[in-house]
Amino acid sequence: MKKHALIIGASQGIGFGLSNILADRDWNVTGTYRSTTEQDPNPAITWLKLDINDTDQYRAFCEQLQSQQYDAIIINAGIHGPHCTFVDNASDEDLFELYKTNTISPMRLASKLLPYVKPDTGVLGFTSSLMGSLNENTEAAMPIYSSSKSALNMLIRSLRPNATEHGITLLSLHPGWVSTRMGGEVAPVSVDASSIGLAKVIENAQGKQGHHFLDFQGKSLSW
Ligand SMILES: NC(=O)c1ccc[n+]([C@@H]2O[C@H](COP(=O)([O-])OP(=O)(O)OC[C@H]3O[C@@H](n4cnc5c(N)ncnc54)[C@H](OP(=O)(O)O)[C@@H]3O)[C@@H](O)[C@H]2O)c1
């Protein structure tokens, strides 16, 4: 039977690439978009609309999933946030938008989506970042963005008892520095290379259980 993935934030960049690669690897894929998708949508992908910051949309969104059990749900949506080093130089509005999008909304959505992950073998993944690791990002490069992913990693850990009870594997994923709207043109990793790697990491994680911090090449990262 075909595996089924739900990719949250699939309109462009890594989410769009991962959706296409999983479809190429014979997965059924449902992707979400906020307003439009980047290109002509792949007909193999089913599209649903969701702004992760609009919790009023969650109930109707979940109703559209019906009783589907996904082999993998990946919460990928994210933003860079304010381009400054110090919190003092960023506006409250920009900071709140960042932490809401990268940290709070992924967790609120995850608690709603956990029942839709297939027990025993299913994966609930989040696009985190190496930048969110205190051990890997020792100089605190891009501290504001990075801290939104550090906090995300800790909150994902809080899902572990519930995930363990149902045999679900939790992943904090680092996609590499990827050439997207966020990563910029100079980024060394292409969307395709990152997406192919992430697809393999997701497939290999099935049934592993626990909470793992992995990059797109399957390397384990320190927290
Ligand atoms: N690129 C990198 O080098 C890199 C490195 C480490 C981690 N990451 C993480 O990887 C993820 C994807 O990044 P990317 O590089 O592919 O960036 P991107 O090209 O800017 O794509 C971001 C995606 O998130 C969606 N999104 C943003 N806010 C949303 C919201 N409120 N509701 C629903 N969808 C929303 C965007 O939708 P719209 O099209 O509607 O804006 C888009 O589909 C992010 O979580 C990012 O932090 C990226």
The ligand as an SDF file (V2000), in Angstrom:
LIG
                    3D

 48 52  0  0  0  0  0  0  0  0999 V2000
   16.4980   27.5650    3.5360 N   0  0  0  0  0  0  0  0  0  0  0  0
   17.3360   27.2080    4.4970 C   0  0  0  0  0  0  0  0  0  0  0  0
   18.5610   27.2920    4.3370 O   0  0  0  0  0  0  0  0  0  0  0  0
   16.8070   26.6430    5.7960 C   0  0  0  0  0  0  0  0  0  0  0  0
   17.7430   26.1590    6.7310 C   0  0  0  0  0  0  0  0  0  0  0  0
   17.2930   25.6160    7.9300 C   0  0  0  0  0  0  0  0  0  0  0  0
   15.9310   25.5460    8.1820 C   0  0  0  0  0  0  0  0  0  0  0  0
   15.0400   26.0440    7.2720 N   0  0  0  0  0  0  0  0  0  0  0  0
   13.6120   25.9210    7.5900 C   0  0  0  0  0  0  0  0  0  0  0  0
   12.9870   25.2250    6.5360 O   0  0  0  0  0  0  0  0  0  0  0  0
   11.6040   25.6090    6.4460 C   0  0  0  0  0  0  0  0  0  0  0  0
   11.2910   25.9780    5.0050 C   0  0  0  0  0  0  0  0  0  0  0  0
   12.1290   27.0740    4.6410 O   0  0  0  0  0  0  0  0  0  0  0  0
   12.4100   27.4810    3.1250 P   0  0  0  0  0  0  0  0  0  0  0  0
   13.8430   27.7810    3.0330 O   0  0  0  0  0  0  0  0  0  0  0  0
   11.7910   26.5330    2.1850 O   0  0  0  0  0  0  0  0  0  0  0  0
   11.6490   28.8920    3.0980 O   0  0  0  0  0  0  0  0  0  0  0  0
   10.6280   29.5330    2.0380 P   0  0  0  0  0  0  0  0  0  0  0  0
   11.0340   29.2090    0.6600 O   0  0  0  0  0  0  0  0  0  0  0  0
   10.4860   30.9400    2.4660 O   0  0  0  0  0  0  0  0  0  0  0  0
    9.2580   28.7180    2.3210 O   0  0  0  0  0  0  0  0  0  0  0  0
    8.6130   28.8360    3.5600 C   0  0  0  0  0  0  0  0  0  0  0  0
    7.3070   28.0860    3.4790 C   0  0  0  0  0  0  0  0  0  0  0  0
    6.6110   28.2750    4.7260 O   0  0  0  0  0  0  0  0  0  0  0  0
    5.2990   28.7660    4.4160 C   0  0  0  0  0  0  0  0  0  0  0  0
    4.7520   29.5870    5.4930 N   0  0  0  0  0  0  0  0  0  0  0  0
    5.3310   30.6370    6.1130 C   0  0  0  0  0  0  0  0  0  0  0  0
    4.4770   31.1490    7.0270 N   0  0  0  0  0  0  0  0  0  0  0  0
    3.3420   30.3940    6.9710 C   0  0  0  0  0  0  0  0  0  0  0  0
    2.1120   30.4230    7.6510 C   0  0  0  0  0  0  0  0  0  0  0  0
    1.8280   31.3510    8.5930 N   0  0  0  0  0  0  0  0  0  0  0  0
    1.1750   29.4840    7.3510 N   0  0  0  0  0  0  0  0  0  0  0  0
    1.4210   28.5450    6.3900 C   0  0  0  0  0  0  0  0  0  0  0  0
    2.5680   28.4800    5.6930 N   0  0  0  0  0  0  0  0  0  0  0  0
    3.5160   29.3980    5.9880 C   0  0  0  0  0  0  0  0  0  0  0  0
    5.4850   29.5600    3.1460 C   0  0  0  0  0  0  0  0  0  0  0  0
    4.2290   29.8210    2.5310 O   0  0  0  0  0  0  0  0  0  0  0  0
    4.0270   31.1070    1.5370 P   0  0  0  0  0  0  0  0  0  0  0  0
    4.4910   30.6350    0.1810 O   0  0  0  0  0  0  0  0  0  0  0  0
    2.5770   31.3720    1.6140 O   0  0  0  0  0  0  0  0  0  0  0  0
    4.8710   32.2290    2.0950 O   0  0  0  0  0  0  0  0  0  0  0  0
    6.3920   28.6070    2.3710 C   0  0  0  0  0  0  0  0  0  0  0  0
    5.6580   27.5310    1.8350 O   0  0  0  0  0  0  0  0  0  0  0  0
   11.4360   26.7560    7.4270 C   0  0  0  0  0  0  0  0  0  0  0  0
   10.8690   26.2500    8.6230 O   0  0  0  0  0  0  0  0  0  0  0  0
   12.8590   27.2310    7.6730 C   0  0  0  0  0  0  0  0  0  0  0  0
   13.0050   27.8570    8.9230 O   0  0  0  0  0  0  0  0  0  0  0  0
   15.4520   26.5920    6.0900 C   0  0  0  0  0  0  0  0  0  0  0  0
  1  2  1  0
  2  3  2  0
  2  4  1  0
  4  5  1  0
  4 48  2  0
  5  6  2  0
  6  7  1  0
  7  8  2  0
  8  9  1  0
  8 48  1  0
  9 10  1  0
  9 46  1  0
 10 11  1  0
 11 12  1  0
 11 44  1  0
 12 13  1  0
 13 14  1  0
 14 15  2  0
 14 16  1  0
 14 17  1  0
 17 18  1  0
 18 19  2  0
 18 20  1  0
 18 21  1  0
 21 22  1  0
 22 23  1  0
 23 24  1  0
 23 42  1  0
 24 25  1  0
 25 26  1  0
 25 36  1  0
 26 27  1  0
 26 35  1  0
 27 28  2  0
 28 29  1  0
 29 30  1  0
 29 35  2  0
 30 31  1  0
 30 32  2  0
 32 33  1  0
 33 34  2  0
 34 35  1  0
 36 37  1  0
 36 42  1  0
 37 38  1  0
 38 39  2  0
 38 40  1  0
 38 41  1  0
 42 43  1  0
 44 45  1  0
 44 46  1  0
 46 47  1  0
M  CHG  2   8   1  16  -1
M  END
$$$$
